[in-house]
Amino acid sequence: MEKELSINELTVLLVDRNGKVPDIIQSGLNQSTTGTLVLADITYDDTEIHGFSNATLVVYTKYCAKPPTATKEDLSISVNTLVDALHVNAGDIQSVARIQSKLAGDVNVGINIIKKAGYLVKGVRSSTNKDFEAIPLGGGEVWIRTKAVATGAVYIRECGITTGKGISPETMFQLLIGQESEFILTGLKVAGIYAIREASILPIPRSSGGGSEPTNVNEPATRASISKTHKRIYAAVDGIETSNYVWGDWIYFVVL
């Protein structure tokens, strides 16, 4: 259960400048305050914060290159610029959240403001999706993995490039269909922000004679990847109904 906070305890969890650089960058990209009236006067708007984040991503990519084309000092300067801005905004958002909670007489009002802005509340456990995640590997590659739902299940993934977290993709790839519970996307645009979602389909038993047998083909699937032209690499498995499934939520990631 989440801890019950008082209004005065309502605090935004600050970003640690000594944390992992990709996590710091993602914290900046997570900011989403546009359209929230009570946050209209925030010091750094979404465009500015996302600009700092993308600039840091560029430096980080150069720093990780072999050979590196950016120094540790270059990276430190960029990271500190981003973290300083996030700390200022955290103070702004925290103040607004407390004021709005007092006006409403409900601490949950402030918690919702903070979470909607893309920040974390200190003392409140944040939900994470361990069943489906995207892990940037560097070099334009991202490892996609999901918790298997059943032997022989088919997974459908839809992926596209977007401009920020919470924004539907503007450019979509073809559907990726297969039995792999994990695969690697390659040839993605470095520093690009992507969204991916998936649906799963369970095998449908087919009656035959006096009994039934599974209709899925239990052959190992080929390691999945997307080429630079983003072509489909899977075909639907015989006997699987592909018209009856429900998409999960989008998850977002930045390509390193």
C-alpha positions in Angstrom: 0.0 0.0 0.0 1.1 3.6 -0.6 2.1 5.7 2.4 -0.5 8.2 3.5 1.1 11.6 3.3 0.0 14.9 4.9 -0.1 18.0 2.7 3.1 19.4 4.4 4.9 16.1 3.7 4.0 16.3 0.0 7.5 16.4 -1.6 8.8 15.9 -5.1 11.6 13.3 -5.3 14.6 15.1 -6.7 16.8 13.7 -9.4 20.3 12.6 -8.2 23.0 14.1 -10.4 25.2 11.1 -9.6 22.6 8.7 -10.9 22.7 6.9 -14.3 22.9 9.4 -17.1 20.1 7.6 -19.2 17.8 7.8 -16.2 18.5 11.5 -15.7 17.8 12.1 -19.4 14.6 10.1 -19.2 13.5 12.2 -16.1 13.7 15.3 -18.2 11.8 13.8 -21.1 9.1 12.6 -18.7 8.2 16.2 -17.9 4.7 16.9 -19.2 3.2 20.1 -17.9 1.8 21.6 -21.0 -2.0 22.1 -20.7 -2.0 22.0 -16.8 -3.2 25.5 -16.0 -1.8 25.5 -12.4 1.7 24.8 -13.8 1.6 27.5 -16.4 4.2 29.6 -14.6 6.7 26.7 -14.1 10.3 28.0 -14.5 11.3 25.7 -17.4 8.5 24.6 -19.7 8.4 21.3 -21.4 10.2 22.6 -24.6 13.1 23.9 -22.5 13.5 20.8 -20.3 13.2 18.4 -23.3 15.8 20.5 -25.1 18.2 20.1 -22.1 17.5 16.4 -22.1 18.1 15.9 -25.8 21.3 18.0 -25.7 22.5 15.8 -22.8 21.7 12.7 -24.8 23.8 13.9 -27.7 26.8 14.6 -25.5 26.3 11.2 -23.7 26.2 9.4 -27.1 29.4 11.1 -28.1 31.0 10.3 -24.8 30.1 6.6 -25.2 31.4 6.4 -28.8 34.5 4.5 -29.6 36.6 6.5 -29.7 34.7 9.1 -27.7 34.2 12.5 -29.2 33.1 14.2 -26.0 34.9 14.4 -22.7 33.7 13.5 -19.2 33.7 17.3 -18.4 31.5 17.9 -21.4 29.0 15.3 -20.1 29.2 16.6 -16.5 28.4 20.2 -17.6 25.4 19.0 -19.7 24.1 16.7 -17.0 24.4 19.4 -14.3 22.5 21.9 -16.5 19.6 19.4 -16.9 19.6 18.4 -13.2 19.6 22.0 -12.0 16.6 22.8 -14.2 14.8 19.7 -12.9 15.4 20.7 -9.3 14.1 24.2 -9.9 11.0 22.7 -11.5 10.6 20.2 -8.8 10.4 23.0 -6.3 7.8 24.9 -8.4 5.6 21.8 -8.8 5.9 20.9 -5.1 4.7 24.3 -4.1 1.7 24.2 -6.5 0.8 20.7 -5.4 0.7 21.7 -1.7 -1.3 24.8 -2.4 -3.9 23.0 -4.5 -4.1 20.2 -1.9 -4.8 22.7 0.8 -7.5 24.4 -1.3 -9.1 21.0 -2.0 -8.5 19.6 1.4 -7.2 16.5 -0.2 -3.5 15.5 -0.5 -4.3 13.3 -3.5 -5.0 16.4 -5.6 -1.3 17.4 -5.1 -0.1 13.8 -5.7 -2.0 13.7 -9.0 -0.5 17.1 -10.1 3.0 15.8 -9.5 2.5 12.5 -11.2 0.8 14.1 -14.2 3.7 16.5 -14.6 6.0 13.4 -14.9 7.7 13.7 -11.5 7.8 11.3 -8.6 6.4 11.8 -5.1 8.7 11.1 -2.2 7.3 8.4 0.0 4.8 7.2 -2.6 5.7 4.0 -4.4 5.6 4.5 -8.1 4.1 1.7 -10.2 6.4 0.1 -12.7 5.7 -2.3 -15.6 8.0 -5.3 -15.2 6.0 -7.4 -17.6 6.9 -5.3 -20.6 9.9 -3.1 -20.9 12.3 -1.5 -23.3 16.0 -1.3 -22.5 18.3 0.9 -24.6 21.6 -0.9 -25.5 23.4 1.9 -27.4 24.3 2.1 -31.1 20.7 2.5 -32.1 19.6 -0.8 -30.5 16.9 -1.4 -27.9 16.1 -4.7 -26.1 12.4 -5.3 -25.9 11.3 -8.0 -23.4 8.0 -9.2 -22.0 6.8 -11.7 -19.5 5.6 -14.7 -21.3 1.8 -15.3 -20.9 1.7 -18.9 -22.2 3.5 -21.5 -24.1 2.8 -21.0 -27.8 1.3 -17.5 -27.4 1.8 -15.0 -30.2 2.8 -11.4 -29.4 1.9 -8.4 -31.6 4.0 -5.2 -31.2 3.4 -1.8 -32.7 6.2 0.7 -32.6 6.7 4.3 -33.7 8.7 7.5 -33.2 7.2 10.3 -31.2 8.1 13.7 -29.8 7.7 12.9 -26.1 6.3 10.7 -23.4 2.5 10.5 -23.4 2.3 11.6 -27.1 1.1 9.0 -29.6 3.7 8.0 -32.3 3.6 10.1 -35.4 5.4 7.6 -37.6 4.5 3.9 -37.3 6.3 0.8 -38.3 4.6 -2.3 -39.6 3.3 -4.8 -37.0 5.8 -7.2 -35.5 4.2 -10.5 -35.0 5.9 -13.6 -33.4 6.4 -16.0 -30.5 9.5 -14.4 -29.1 9.1 -12.9 -25.6 12.2 -10.8 -26.2 14.0 -9.3 -29.2 16.2 -6.5 -30.2 15.2 -3.5 -32.4 18.1 -2.3 -34.5 18.8 0.6 -36.8 16.8 3.1 -34.8 17.5 6.8 -34.8 19.9 7.7 -32.1 18.4 10.3 -29.7 15.0 9.5 -31.1 12.0 9.0 -28.7 10.0 5.9 -29.4 6.8 4.3 -28.2 5.9 0.6 -28.3 2.9 -1.4 -27.2 1.9 -5.0 -27.5 -1.0 -7.4 -27.4 -0.9 -11.2 -26.9 -3.0 -14.0 -28.4 -3.3 -17.4 -26.8 -3.4 -20.6 -28.9 -6.9 -21.6 -29.9 -7.6 -25.4 -29.6 -8.9 -27.1 -32.7 -11.2 -30.1 -32.4 -10.1 -33.1 -34.5 -11.8 -36.5 -34.2 -12.4 -37.5 -30.6 -10.0 -34.9 -29.1 -8.4 -31.6 -29.6 -4.9 -30.4 -30.3 -3.2 -27.0 -30.1 -3.0 -25.2 -33.4 0.1 -23.2 -32.7 3.4 -24.2 -34.3 5.9 -24.8 -31.5 9.0 -24.0 -33.6 11.6 -21.6 -32.2 11.1 -18.1 -33.6 14.0 -16.3 -35.3 15.7 -13.7 -33.2 13.7 -10.6 -33.9 15.1 -7.3 -35.1 14.1 -4.4 -37.3 16.3 -3.5 -40.2 17.0 0.1 -41.1 14.0 -0.1 -43.5 11.9 -1.3 -40.6 10.4 -4.3 -42.5 8.2 -6.9 -40.9 10.3 -9.9 -39.7 7.5 -12.2 -38.5 4.5 -13.9 -40.1 1.4 -14.9 -38.1 1.5 -18.5 -36.9 -0.9 -20.9 -38.6 -4.2 -21.4 -36.6 -3.9 -18.2 -34.5 -6.8 -15.8 -34.6 -5.2 -12.3 -35.1 -8.4 -10.2 -35.1 -9.3 -10.5 -31.5 -6.8 -8.8 -29.2 -6.4 -5.8 -26.9 -3.5 -3.4 -27.0 -1.6 -2.6 -23.8 -0.4 0.8 -22.8 2.4 2.6 -24.7 5.8 2.5 -23.1 8.4 5.1 -24.1 12.2 4.9 -24.5 15.0 7.0 -25.8 17.5 5.4 -28.3 21.2 5.8 -27.2 
